């Protein structure tokens, strides 16, 4: 009967298992890191989109504020005058010619 030592095979097997464990651990960390990166990228793009929408809304509100100021000024000017002006008819959607016909002056 021939007897052989299994120490070399056992050591190689344990070394192989450690290498496999390290590779699996690194792959797991890589997948988790990729997941966090994708999530942060999605949150960043959502925040950028919200920022653009807020900027557009701010611009729109500034325009509406300017239009309201113009209307207040026109009302203040027109309240001192009892006769309608051609601008009043044009603001209502009439053409310049029909505004001249309708204005009583």
Secondary structure, DSSP 4 states (H G I P E B T S, - for coil): ------HHHHHHHHHHHHHHHHHHHHHHHHHHHHHHHHHHHHHHHHHHHHHHHHHHHHHHHHHHHHHHHHHHHHHHHHHH--S--HHHHHHTT--HHHHHHHS--
